[in-house]
Amino acid sequence: MKILVINPGSTSTKLAVYQDYTPVWMSGAHHPTKELEQFQHTIDQYDYRMQFIRKRLADGDMPIQFDAVIARGGLLKPLEGGVYLVNEKMKHDLRHADMDHACNLGALLADEIAQECHCRAFIADPVVVDEMQPVARLSGIPGIRRKSVFHALNSKAVSRQYASTVNKRYEDMDLIVAHMGGGISISAHQHGRVIDVNNALDGEGPFSTERAGTVPAGQLVDLCFSGQYSIKQVKRMIHGGGGLLAYTGTNDMITIAREAEEGEEPFCSSLHAMLYTVAKQIGAMHVALMGKEQAIILTGGIAHSQYCMDLLRPQIDFLAPVVVMPGENEISSLAYNAIGVLTGKLKLKEY
């Protein structure tokens, strides 16, 4: 079975072709900022991204002949984890999504390619997977309900991968997964369902390389009504311009970790503080699982940093065994989900 995988990111598009479980071709690139700036909204990038995909496939001598096309899922209405068929309702909701992100393009791009080669298009475990238990949804203000927006694809993939290494099923385990990248999500997995997780997109949980995480509510309200900032500027502080970027002037974790290890400020204090917020959120998920987690999995790009892992581990390893599984694994996770549906091992869901 031949699978095309499409993973659109904020500034990049990654592609892969799998023959069964084996990657036979991989491509992708970061798109120049000047080229992306011409589009007012991310959804307007559709033709630009499609031209990029077609050119890469042509350059790689990859004919558009696939058994399935699977893409990173977008910011849809809340849904359970799993593999979903791309249908008209999904495409409509992505074109009119409340939140703007390049992941909204994934299913649309996959569907066009799939129609051309007369196969089906899928998404799997999008960031809006919502399996939270009812008690976790209340925020303290009736008009504001907590949202489940997190790195569902990789968090569930590494959970399944870890479960297989200890000869257990993901659905039979309790795990805490800390995905640490541009955003940071800490999720509590109870027998295959994520019963609690911070909103990793716009203002909850740990701060990250470029997101603010939870901030003091009263002070944020004062800032919003100070007259000094527009709503766009405040949202930029929360998502895209906050966290380590605001403290150090860069969101490059390689640079930040190197400078911090050498004791340079403000890199050292701000990185230590970020990892402290990660540890606190892991502690919160420990409570959500009533201390029954069998492991704490550290994943995402930041998990590649031995310096960061050495700082974080002593703050949490008294709770449960700590397992480091670096990287995002999104491409392979998508391919495996598509193959699971084609072979009947996974049930295909309808959006």
Buried (B, 14 or more C-beta within 10 A) or exposed (E): BBBBBBBBBEEEBBBBBBEEEEBEBEBBEEBEEEEBEEEEEBBEBBEBBBEBBBEBBEEEEBEBEBBBBBBBBBBBEEBEBBBBBBEEEBBEBBEEBEBEBBBBBBBBBBBBBBEEBEBBBBBBBBBBBBBBEEEBEEEEEEEEEBBBBBBBBBBBBBBBBBBEEEEEEBEEBBBBBBBBBBBBBBBBBBEBBBBBBBBBBBBBBBBBBBBBBBBEEEEBEEBBEEEEBEEEEBBBBBBBBBBBBBBBEBBBBEEBBBBBBEEEEBBBEBBEBBBBBBBBBBBBBBEBBEEEBBBBBBBBBBBBBEBBBEBBBEBBEEBBEBBBBBBBBBBBBBBBBBBBBBEEEBEBBEB
